Amino acid sequence: MKDQVLWRKTGRIAAILADRLGIDIERAFDILYNSHEYELLANPESGLQLLSDEYIITDLMRELETSIPPQS
């Protein structure tokens, strides 16, 4: 059951990410799967699976903003 919850939540988050960034879903999954946020999401002990998709996407967007080097 937990795997199904994670699978559906991951799909929804990737879809939101793709929409927000204007990218295709495959790229969104790549970004999500390589994020620290996904490490927490995949760990049931973190409790992140219980939080809303919007909360998770907000944290993911914040993570992405901090990982992009400033342009000169």
Helices and strands as residue ranges (DSSP letters): H 2-21, H 25-33, H 36-42, G 44-46, G 48-50, H 53-67
